[in-house]
Amino acid sequence: MTWSATLDYGRKTKNVDIRPGPLRPANIIRNKFPTYKNGSNGIVIKLADGPEVPALKEAVAKETADLLDRRQRLSVRELAMKFEKGLNTATLLSKEVKWRQVALLERDILLKNLKSVLESLRGRVTGKTKDEIEESISMVEILAVQLSKREAELLEQKTEVTKLAKSLKLASEDAKRIVEEERANAHTEVESAKSAVQRVQDALQEHEKISEKTGKQDLEELKKEVRVARRIKMLHCPSKAMDLENEIKTLRKTFTDKSADCVNLLKELELHKRRKGNDIPVFDLEGLQCLGSILRIVSQNGAAIDISNISVQWFRIHPKESNKEIISGATRLVYAPEPQDVGRYVQAEISLGNETAIAKTAGLVDPDAGLVEYVETLVRKPETEFNVVVLQLNGIDQPKESVHVLNVGRLRMRLCKGKAVVAKEFYSSSMQLCGVRGGGEAASQAMFWRPRNDLSLALAFETARERNTAIMLARRFAIDCNIILAGPGDKTPW
């Protein structure tokens, strides 16, 4: 028997007996065909399996889905680049299909050679070996059938890839055309913008030239008008202003004199009424009858008043209702009107044993000029600060060198010295606020404040206007909180 064209089916040497055993076509189970090669002496050699390549349909479908998904988010230029990339990918896939087709043709030739070799061996062997060779021949035929099916699939894939490549090529050409059109439009817009900018620059330069010419003319005319105005002012304005000032001074003086005469006449009339059938000493009020002043009880005959033998009580009288309202704590010969007294009469009753004398203002207490407008301006602010000096704390006199800050806010009042807080209370029904009623030369600048039941303060402001401003502002903020602030013993409408 000749061994020139034999296959080594697991035998180590040719002298060893042929052992029965089935062939192991392991590559049939795999998804790809095994690779064979014709060796020397007609022996077929199986090559090592290469790395698995993903299916062509999956790669094409994945690439197409990725392009369709991201096309909406790409600009025209990027879309053209993606189309070109897809075209290149399709070209590579087409080449890969061609390579696989060539490989299949080579495998077909190898299978034919293998079949011919097995046919030649089948006539030379007998027994079990012959059965194995026949089984191998049947397996080779099965491989040939599968190879033909795979060739049909490759042809179908080749047609699909060719269609995809054509569509991608057309899309790439459309994208390039769109890019060129957009580039041309952008170039046209840039040129139009440049021309518009140039026109604007020319117009600005022309406007600057015209404005320089007209500006010089306007400047000359303005200088002429200024010279004329100065001349008119030097000739006429000083004399007119002096005439007006003199006239205003004369009117003010006349008005003051008339007011004083009127007040004196009212006082004399009141005294004349009191003297009829009355031997009680006559008293009068000295001082301006306006907010910010001090009213003082004086004797009509000029005699000194003995404080030990008399008692004093001040009242406020409503002009229409004529009812007396006692001013709690006002029991001195001196009283400073507070904002609550504006628009009312102020009356002092002097008790001399069993007899009582009355001293009353000739007219209503006048407000401070401009105070209401000033308070309305401060109401718009969330809080206002005043520099004060604490005169008394719970009725105990305090050193007057320490300066505190009183903060009047929309919801509360706060008294502090530096970072130390002396009192900080929200507006409440237990809080009391009024002018100091105990007399003294500084009564018009002092304020009584009781933030809570266990704390009372007497504060001195820099001016009487600030004291009245603080009282009016705090009462205005308290009314906004549905609370009325008053002094001790004062009647309130609530």
Protein Blocks (a to p, Z undefined) as FASTA:
>chain_A
ZZkbccdehiabfkbccdddddddfklmpmbdcdddddehhiacddddddddddfklmmm
mmmmmmmmmmmmpcfklmmmmmmmmmmmmmmmmmmmmmmmmmmmmmmmmmmmmmmmmmmm
mmmpgcjllmmmmmmmmmmmmmmmmmmmmmmmmmmmmmmmmmmmmmmmmmmmmmmmmmmm
mmmmmmmmmmmmmmmmmmmmmmmmmmmmmmmmmmmmmmmmmmmmmmmmmmmmmmmmmmmm
mmmmmmmmmmmmmmmmmmmmmmmmmmmmmmmmmmnopabdcdddeddddehiacddddfk
lpacdfklpccddddddfklopacddehiacfbdcddfklgopacdddddehjaccdddd
fbdcdddehklmmmmmmmmpmbdcdddddfbgghiacdfkbccdddddfkbccddehjbc
fbdcdddfkbccdddfegpjklmmgccddfbfkbccddddfbfklmmmmmmmmmmmmmmn
opacddehiacfZZ
